[in-house]
Amino acid sequence: MATRHLYLARHGSADAFGELTDTGYEQADLLGERLARLPVDVVWHSALPRAADSARHLARHLPQVPVAEAAELIDHVPYVPGTAEMPRAWAGFFDGFDQAEAASGERTAEALVARFTKAPERGEPDSHEVLVTHAYPIAWLVREALEAPPTRWLGLDSANTGLTVIEYGAGLSPTLVMFNDMSHLPGDLRWTGFRAAARP
């Protein structure tokens, strides 16, 4: 039975203008070294420069592997909870999101799932796809794989170039192989992209 392997990674560390920093390039380089051990078929990335540059930089370790933009990987809020389901700690986060913005985010999230979570058809080979994107799309795909309630994307954070792996096989539930793994990064490059806090 063929399996679709998704390797999800948040872009490298970026500055306030959304451009990769030197740290971000170093993180992407180390992620590329790690991914070079795999039979990667394609590297997809969001249109935003921090993701596109991360993808192109890590792909230097993947000769002959195509690198392409996927509109569904754009940074977006995939689901705005209603009043009754809103976690108290998150209530203020959604101030200013109108119905049109919320609906647009949900459409993008639906397109993301439709494009990237299908298992291979009978007779198709295994596939290995790298998706360089943002924390929220990764959280949404993890939530989808776990069949968790739509609000559960909240609190599923990813570090810069943290690696998440999900596998899809026909007739099987998706398998979350790993989430936000940073073992390719030395200690001083881990945990970027998070609020300052004590980290293990």
C-alpha angles and dihedrals in degrees: 000000000000121000132207110218117200118194106195120194133173114229121263123274112297137193128243090277093055095253121133115258125216086264090053092053091049091050092049090049092054092047089052090053089053095047092048088079090065132078093246115187100187143354115222123191141179120255094250115105096237091058097038092050092047090051094049092046096050090043090067083082091053106063116196092013111127119237117206142166121250115195092207091066094066117127106265144145102254099195134012110205119232120241095266094051099037112124105233094232092055100046097102093046092074097048108130096024106127126199093262093054092046092050091048091052091050091051091052090049091051090050090049092054093043093052103041110028103061117115118230117276120244109288095020119120128240113281131208116198129177115209115195106194143121138294097262099052089047090051090049094051091048090049089049092050091052092045087231125161114280093252091060093085085078111094097019096118127181128203121227106286091358107156124232121181126198125177126204124197127175112267093006133103112253114268119224100210098178139347128213095341113181101177091122090063127077116237096264092056097049128096097025113145093046133098113268110274141131109286130195 
